[in-house]
Amino acid sequence: MEPAITATSSFGGGSSRLAALAQQLRQYKPPPSSSFDDVEETQTDQETAGKVVSQVGFQESIAPVSKDPERFKPKRAAVLICIFEGDDGDLRVILTKRSSKLSTHSGEVSLPGGKAEEDDKDDGMTATREAEEEIGLDPSLVDVVTSLEPFLSKHLLRVIPVIGILRDKTKFNPTPNPGEVEDVFDAPLEMFLKDENRRSEEREWMGEKYLIHYFDYRTGDKDYMIWGLTAGILIRAASVTYERPPAFIEQCPKFKYPKM
């Protein structure tokens, strides 16, 4: 059986907007995805140390592997899309920059997260546990409200995006794990719906063409590029949160298949 997301109970603090958003997102139900439950983990996983960083990532229901689910048996992971209200009232999401000392995907932007462990009761626990390990975010500060449709990474890691709300940002003091994380920053969630500071490239995976998105973001004197799987997840999260599609083509239409 697939672990269910257990929405955590509301807690004190936070604005009325965040309370309304939490209520809205709790009603969200992701579309059905391909069935990969109760299978052995036979694929070779190339994601570094169980972390979720990839150039490629698709919603599972439109990925080519959904045509032959028995052939592909991905491992499971979860990432945390932690939303809070900025000083200007905008909704923002917490992101990390991977350590430049890592052998692969060094210096790339990612969401906190990683592979599920046996003791994790659900995807929400996986995502918040990993966030605590990576950036020192106390799980008790995060109100887990929903999850999105699973994404498949290039190396067939099944990634569950978990949306949580940080009602009181003043209680979060980032303490990045130096072995994994070089920097912790935040960005406006709505930017992933706008066709600004964005470009895309058409590529091919498993015989199918798709779009890979790049978002350039500057805060203070630092520049970041958010792309690949992380960008794809954030586009979907922003669409669900703001209840509107992005102002650009999200994927190549040829890539979509009827579900099998």
C-alpha positions as CSV (number, residue, x, y, z in Angstrom):
1,M,0.0,0.0,0.0
2,E,1.1,3.5,-0.7
3,P,1.8,5.6,2.4
4,A,-0.8,8.2,2.9
5,I,-0.1,11.8,3.7
6,T,-1.3,12.6,7.2
7,A,-2.3,16.3,7.3
8,T,-1.0,17.7,10.6
9,S,-3.4,19.7,12.7
10,S,-3.5,23.4,12.6
11,F,-1.5,25.3,15.2
12,G,-1.5,28.8,16.5
13,G,0.1,31.8,14.9
14,G,0.2,32.8,11.2
15,S,-1.9,35.1,9.2
16,S,-5.5,34.5,8.1
17,R,-4.2,34.1,4.5
18,L,-2.0,31.2,5.5
19,A,-5.0,29.7,7.4
20,A,-7.2,30.0,4.3
21,L,-4.4,28.5,2.2
22,A,-4.0,25.6,4.5
23,Q,-7.8,24.9,4.3
24,Q,-7.7,25.2,0.5
25,L,-4.8,22.9,0.0
26,R,-6.2,20.2,2.4
27,Q,-9.1,19.9,-0.1
28,Y,-6.7,19.2,-3.0
29,K,-6.5,15.7,-4.4
30,P,-3.7,14.8,-6.8
31,P,-4.7,13.1,-10.0
32,P,-4.3,9.3,-10.2
33,S,-0.8,8.2,-11.1
34,S,0.8,5.0,-12.3
35,S,0.8,2.2,-9.9
36,F,4.2,1.2,-8.6
37,D,3.2,0.1,-5.1
38,D,4.3,-3.0,-3.3
39,V,7.2,-3.7,-5.7
40,E,10.8,-4.6,-5.1
41,E,13.4,-1.8,-5.5
42,T,15.4,-3.3,-8.3
43,Q,16.4,-0.2,-10.2
44,T,19.9,1.2,-9.7
45,D,19.5,4.5,-8.0
46,Q,22.0,7.1,-9.1
47,E,20.6,10.0,-7.0
48,T,23.4,11.2,-4.7
49,A,23.1,9.9,-1.2
50,G,19.4,9.5,-1.6
51,K,18.9,13.2,-2.2
52,V,16.5,14.5,-4.8
53,V,18.3,16.4,-7.5
54,S,17.8,15.7,-11.2
55,Q,18.0,17.4,-14.6
56,V,14.8,15.6,-15.6
57,G,11.5,15.2,-13.8
58,F,7.9,14.6,-14.9
59,Q,4.5,14.1,-13.4
60,E,4.3,10.3,-13.2
61,S,1.0,10.0,-15.1
62,I,2.5,11.6,-18.2
63,A,5.9,9.9,-18.1
64,P,6.7,7.3,-20.7
65,V,7.3,4.7,-18.1
66,S,3.5,4.7,-17.2
67,K,3.1,2.7,-20.4
68,D,4.9,-0.3,-18.9
69,P,4.8,0.0,-15.1
70,E,5.9,-3.6,-14.6
71,R,9.3,-2.8,-16.2
72,F,10.0,0.2,-14.0
73,K,10.2,-0.1,-10.2
74,P,11.4,3.2,-8.8
75,K,12.5,3.9,-5.3
76,R,10.5,6.3,-3.2
77,A,11.5,9.8,-2.0
78,A,9.8,13.0,-0.8
79,V,10.6,16.7,-0.9
80,L,9.2,19.5,1.2
81,I,7.6,22.5,-0.4
82,C,7.6,24.7,2.7
83,I,5.5,27.8,2.1
84,F,5.5,30.9,4.3
85,E,4.4,34.5,4.1
86,G,7.0,37.1,3.3
87,D,7.3,40.5,4.8
88,D,5.5,41.9,1.8
89,G,2.6,39.5,2.1
90,D,3.8,37.2,-0.8
91,L,3.9,33.5,-0.5
92,R,7.5,32.2,-0.5
93,V,9.2,28.8,-0.6
94,I,12.3,27.5,1.1
95,L,15.1,26.3,-1.1
96,T,18.6,25.0,-0.7
97,K,21.9,25.2,-2.6
98,R,23.8,22.0,-2.5
99,S,27.3,22.0,-1.2
100,S,29.9,22.8,-3.9
101,K,32.1,20.0,-2.3
102,L,29.7,17.2,-3.4
103,S,30.9,15.0,-6.2
104,T,27.6,15.2,-8.2
105,H,25.0,18.0,-8.6
106,S,27.3,20.3,-6.6
107,G,26.0,23.8,-6.2
108,E,22.6,23.0,-7.7
109,V,19.4,24.3,-6.2
110,S,17.0,21.8,-4.7
111,L,14.1,21.3,-2.3
112,P,14.8,19.7,1.1
113,G,14.1,16.0,0.8
114,G,15.4,12.6,0.3
115,K,14.6,8.9,0.1
116,A,12.1,7.3,2.4
117,E,13.3,5.3,5.4
118,E,11.6,2.2,6.8
119,D,10.5,4.1,10.0
120,D,8.8,6.9,8.0
121,K,5.0,6.5,8.5
122,D,4.2,8.5,5.4
123,D,5.7,10.9,2.8
124,G,5.1,13.9,5.1
125,M,7.4,12.4,7.7
126,T,10.0,11.7,5.1
127,A,10.0,15.2,3.8
128,T,10.0,16.9,7.2
129,R,12.6,14.5,8.6
130,E,14.9,15.3,5.7
131,A,14.3,19.0,6.0
132,E,15.3,18.9,9.7
133,E,18.5,16.9,8.8
134,E,19.5,19.3,6.0
135,I,18.5,22.7,7.2
136,G,17.5,22.4,10.8
137,L,13.8,22.9,10.2
138,D,11.9,21.6,13.2
139,P,9.0,19.4,11.9
140,S,6.7,20.7,14.6
141,L,6.8,24.1,12.9
142,V,5.5,22.8,9.6
143,D,1.8,22.2,9.0
144,V,1.7,19.4,6.4
145,V,-1.4,20.0,4.3
146,T,-1.2,17.9,1.1
147,S,0.9,16.2,-1.4
148,L,1.1,16.5,-5.2
149,E,1.2,13.9,-7.9
150,P,4.4,11.9,-7.8
151,F,7.2,12.9,-10.2
152,L,9.7,10.5,-11.7
153,S,13.4,11.6,-11.9
154,K,15.7,10.8,-14.7
155,H,17.1,7.9,-12.6
156,L,13.6,6.6,-11.8
157,L,13.3,7.9,-8.3
158,R,9.7,8.3,-7.4
159,V,9.5,11.8,-5.8
160,I,6.4,12.8,-3.8
161,P,6.2,16.6,-3.4
162,V,4.8,17.4,0.1
163,I,3.4,20.9,0.7
164,G,3.8,22.2,4.3
165,I,3.1,25.7,5.7
166,L,5.4,27.5,8.0
167,R,3.1,29.7,10.0
168,D,5.7,31.5,12.1
169,K,8.9,32.1,10.1
170,T,10.5,33.8,13.0
171,K,10.9,30.5,14.8
172,F,12.9,29.0,11.9
173,N,16.7,29.7,12.1
174,P,18.3,27.9,9.2
175,T,21.2,25.7,10.3
176,P,22.4,24.0,7.1
177,N,24.2,20.7,7.3
178,P,27.6,21.6,5.9
179,G,28.2,18.2,4.4
180,E,25.1,18.6,2.2
181,V,23.9,22.2,2.0
182,E,25.9,25.4,1.2
183,D,23.1,27.9,1.4
184,V,19.4,28.2,2.4
185,F,17.3,30.9,0.8
186,D,13.7,31.5,-0.2
187,A,12.0,32.6,-3.4
188,P,8.5,33.9,-4.3
189,L,6.3,30.9,-5.3
190,E,4.4,32.9,-7.9
191,M,7.6,33.4,-10.0
192,F,7.2,29.8,-11.2
193,L,4.0,30.8,-13.0
194,K,5.4,33.8,-14.7
195,D,7.2,33.9,-18.0
196,E,9.9,36.2,-16.6
197,N,13.6,35.4,-16.1
198,R,12.7,32.0,-17.5
199,R,13.9,30.0,-20.5
200,S,13.4,26.4,-21.6
201,E,15.0,23.8,-23.8
202,E,13.6,20.9,-25.7
203,R,15.2,17.6,-24.9
204,E,14.5,14.0,-25.4
205,W,14.2,11.2,-22.8
206,M,13.3,7.5,-23.6
207,G,12.3,8.5,-27.1
208,E,10.0,11.3,-26.1
209,K,10.5,15.1,-26.3
210,Y,9.9,17.4,-23.3
211,L,10.7,20.9,-22.1
212,I,13.2,21.6,-19.3
213,H,12.7,24.9,-17.5
214,Y,15.3,27.3,-16.1
215,F,14.5,30.1,-13.7
216,D,17.1,32.8,-12.9
217,Y,16.7,34.3,-9.4
218,R,18.7,37.0,-7.7
219,T,18.4,37.9,-4.0
220,G,20.8,40.3,-2.4
221,D,24.1,39.8,-4.1
222,K,23.5,36.1,-4.9
223,D,22.3,34.5,-8.1
224,Y,20.6,31.2,-8.3
225,M,19.4,29.0,-11.2
226,I,16.4,26.8,-10.4
227,W,15.8,24.1,-13.1
228,G,15.1,20.5,-13.9
229,L,13.1,18.4,-11.5
230,T,13.0,21.2,-8.8
231,A,11.6,23.7,-11.3
232,G,9.0,21.2,-12.6
233,I,7.8,20.5,-9.0
234,L,7.6,24.2,-8.2
235,I,5.6,25.0,-11.3
236,R,3.1,22.4,-10.3
237,A,3.0,23.5,-6.7
238,A,2.5,27.1,-7.7
239,S,-0.3,26.1,-10.1
240,V,-2.1,24.2,-7.3
241,T,-1.6,27.0,-4.8
242,Y,-2.7,29.8,-7.0
243,E,-5.3,27.7,-8.8
244,R,-4.1,28.8,-12.3
245,P,-1.8,27.4,-15.0
246,P,1.6,28.9,-15.8
247,A,1.9,31.7,-18.4
248,F,4.0,29.3,-20.6
249,I,4.0,25.8,-22.0
250,E,4.8,23.5,-19.1
251,Q,5.6,20.4,-21.2
252,C,5.6,19.4,-24.8
253,P,2.1,18.2,-25.8
254,K,3.7,15.2,-27.7
255,F,5.0,13.9,-24.4
256,K,1.5,13.2,-22.9
257,Y,0.1,9.7,-23.1
258,P,-3.3,8.2,-22.2
259,K,-2.9,6.4,-19.0
260,M,-2.5,2.6,-19.2
